[in-house]
Amino acid sequence: MTGKIFRAAALLLAVAFLAAGCAQQAPQTPVPTGTTATADLTKTVDDVKGALYKFGPSMRGVSDSFDNMYFAAKGGNWALAAYMGDIMGDYMEVTKVSKPGLYPQWDSFYKANLGDNSALRKAIAAGDFSAFDKAYTDTMNNGCNPCHAGNGFKFIRKIKAAAPEANLDYSVKSNASENK
Ligand code: HEC
């Protein structure tokens, strides 16, 4: 008798679960198939790509972060200097998709001048301002500006900022390793 009641209860529970499962299924919207679907998708992807930042707006972030890096290093906030180097790379990530023809040139510039083994990163890691200053100037004169000239933007010549954008505390004492 108890067995029968138990089995009936189990059956009821199973039906209840099934019903709940069915109720949760969203109504199916017909998905277009074939060439129409592919054309729609291609157009959407092109629209999204067209709306992404290309080099111009992304470079604004690169340039401001590069300035911030300088004043952070000068103030002894080495973690902030390292962080700014990372962010410069982040600003340009989007151009991998929006400017695939030019991105590889940026990527090799970044690896050589801002990668882990670059003179700039080594100076930041060592907290050595005079080595940093030299590597910074070299990066600007031998990396940033030749790339502008080579791509038809000779008139965009980066110079060292005269004064910091005074919205960050560049004097927080830190080591590069604090930038995780
Ligand atoms: C791979 C080549 C390349 C490298 C390397 C490069 N740039 Fe640029 N940069 C460009 C191009 C191309 C433009 C113009 C983009 C456009 O508007 O179409 C530009 C534009 C700029 C602009 C003007 C954009 C604005 O919104 O004000 C600044 C500032 C700038 N770059 C700073 C830098 C700095 C600083 C560095 C080095 C740390 C650097 N760039 C490295 C290619 C490069």
Residues whose N, C-alpha, C, O or C-beta is under 5 A from the ligand:
A	BS01	HEC	F55 G56 P57 M59 R60 V62 S63 F66 L102 Q105 W106 F109 G143 C144 C147 H148 N151 F153 I156 K158
